Amino acid sequence: EIQKLRDQLYGEMNQLLTPTLAYLSHHGQFPVPTSEIGLVNSVLTIYDSFLVNYKVEEPTLPANLDTLLLNRVLFAVIWGLGGPLHESKREGFSNFLIKLVHGADVNKEYKLELQNFEAK
């Protein structure tokens, strides 16, 4: 059960972070200096804050955990990557994420040049 959740979380993080970081490298503007590793750290810190209730020896996992995982990953990506963006770039970022979440081929549309990436 736990390994399945880890695999799902890794897949969802990868599916959102990889193209979004590529998008930001071409279309993002940050008012303060930042790095990809700093942005990813922000995402993980935000996501980690959701795990407080599950950091016990035998956590009670909710029945809708699949949905919660995706929603919380998306929230962490929106704020961890989009929060530091210059205000003028946030609408484009929002539009990109909406397309990505709905399965659009953002790799092709935004010319991200990601190898071995398939929209899901």
N, C-alpha and C positions, 0 to 999 in steps of 0.2 A: 504494500500500500504506500509506504513512505517513498520507496524508490520510484514508483509510478508518479507520485506527486512531484518529486524532484525533476524527473524527466519532462513532465508537463511544464513545470515552471521554467526550466532551462529553455525549452522550445519556444515558449511564449516570450520570454525575455529576448532571445535571439531573434525571433520573428519581428519584434518591435524595435529593438536597439540597433541592429545592424543597418537596416535601411534608413532609420531616423538619423543616426550619426552621419551617414553618408549624405543625406539631405542637408543637414546642418552645415557640413563642411563646404557645401556649395552655396547655400541660400541663407545660412544663419549669420547673425551679427550680434555680438555680445558687448554690452557697454563696459564690462570689465574683462581682463584677460582670463581665459579659461582653457582647459584642455579636455580631450575626450575622456581621459581617465577620471578627471575631476567631475565631469558630467555624469559618467556612469556611477561613480561613487555616490553622487547625490541621489540618483535613482535607487540604488541599493539601500541607502540610508532611509529614504522615505518608505520603501517597501518593508524594510526591517521593522519599522515602527508599527506595522500592521500585525507583526508576528508575536507581539508581547503576550497575547492571550494563549498562544500555542507553545510557549517556551516552558513547559512543565513536563514532568516525566511521562505522563500519559494524557496527552491533550485530548479533549473531546472535539472531534472534527465535525463541522457542520455538513449537512447532507448536500448542500449546494456549493461545495468547495470548488468545483471546477469553474463555476461562474465567478465566485469570489476571487479566485486566483487571477483570472483574466482581468477583471475590473480593477483589482488592486495593482496589477502590473501596469495597466494602462494609466491609472491615476499617477503612479510613480514616474512613468515616462513623461506624461504631460507636464508635471511640475518639476521634475528633476532636470529635464532637458529644455522644456519650454519656459519655465519660470525665469531663468536667467537671460532669456532672449531680449533683444531690443524690442521695445513696444511695436515698432513699425514692421517687425518680422513675424509677429505672433499670429496674424490672420493666415498667412501663407503656411505656417507651421501647422495650424489647426486644420486647414484644408488638406494638407499632406497626410496628417494622421487619420483623418476621416476616410480618405481614399485607401490608405494602407489597411485600416481595420476592416473595411468592407471588401477587401480582396483585390483591389485594383492593382495593375502591374506598374507600381510606382518606379520600379527599376528602369523600365522602358520610358515611361512618361516623363520622368525627371532626369533621365540620362545619368543614372547613378553609377553605372558600370560595375555593379556587384556581380561577382562570379558565383555561380552555383546557388543563386537565390531565386526562390520561386514564391510568388504571391500565394497566400492561403486565405 
